[in-house]
Amino acid sequence: MLWASGHGMADSGAGQITGNFRMKKQIAFLGAAAAALMTAGTAHADGGYAGVAYSDNTTAGFHSWSVNGAYASQNFQIDGGYSRVESSVDVFDIGGHLFSRNDQWLWGGFLGYDHFSGSGSAGEWTGALQTQFYLPRTTFSADLSYSQTTSLPTDIKTTQIDGEARFFGTDNFSIQGNLGYGHVDSSGIGSGNYWTSGVGAEYQFDAAPISLYGGWQGYNVSGGTDANAWTIGVRYNWGGTLLQRNRSGAGLNSPHGFLSAIF
C-alpha cells in the first residue's frame, strides 16, 4: 500500500511537471504568434510633419490661418492643429488613429475632438472607421464617420462617408481627388444631405524636407447653396519622401463633422 501510494504521488508529481512544461510551451507559442501577427508584413516608421496654412472661404467671405502637425509610429498616429478664423473664432483640434497596416492594406479607427471658441464655445466629437488600399503609385482611402456637437442649444449629428484617390507622379509629388457624402440631423435646424468634393497637390523638395501644398474643397447642400474654399500651405516633414510618409508614416486624413466643415 505504501509503495502504491508513493507511486501514485510520483505519477502525480511527474504529471504536474509535464503539465507545467506543456503550459509554458503553449504560452510561449501564443506569445510568439501574437507578436508575429502584430509585426508580420507591417510597414511602419517614425515620421510626421508640422506646417502652417492659409485658407479662403470664398462663399462665406472669411479667411483663416492655421498651424497643424501629425506624428506616426508603429501602429498609431496622432495629429492636431489650431486655426484662427477672421478675428473672432479660435478652433483647436486633436485626434488619434489606431491601425494595422501591411504592404497592401490599412485598417483602423479614429477618434477626434474639435473645440470652437468665440463669443461662445462649442465642441464636436468624431469617431470613424478608416481603410487604405495601396497600388504601386496610387493610394485609395475611405472613411466612415459619425460626429456630434456639444455645448450648443441643439445637437448636430453628422454621418458621412469620404473617399480619396492619391497618385504619386514621383516619390515627392502627389495629386489627389476626394468625394464625400454626408447627412446632418438636428432637432433645432432640421436635417439634410450634402456632398463634398475637392482636388489638391503636394510637392517636397529633394534637397530639403520642405513641401508646398494647395487644394480646393467644395460643399453642396441639398436644397441649399454651394460653398467652396481653397488652401495653400507649407510643411516641414521628417521620415522620408511623401510616398514613404503616405505608406509608412503619418499618411491618414482626420475626419471632421459638419460644424468643422463650416469653419
Secondary structure, 3 states (H helix, E strand, C coil): CHHHHHHHHHHHHHHHHHHHHHHHHHHHHHHHHHHHHHHCCECCCCEEEEEEEEEEECCCCEEEEEEEEEEEECCEEEEEEEEEECCCEEEEEEEEEEEEEECCEEEEEEEEEEEEECCCEEEEEEEEEEEEEECCCEEEEEEEEEEEEECCCCCCEEEEEEEEEEEEEECCEEEEEEEEEEEEEECCCEEEEEEEEEEEEEEECCCCCEEEEEEEEEEEECCCCEEEEEEEEEEEEECCCHHHHHHHCCCCCCCCCHHHHHC
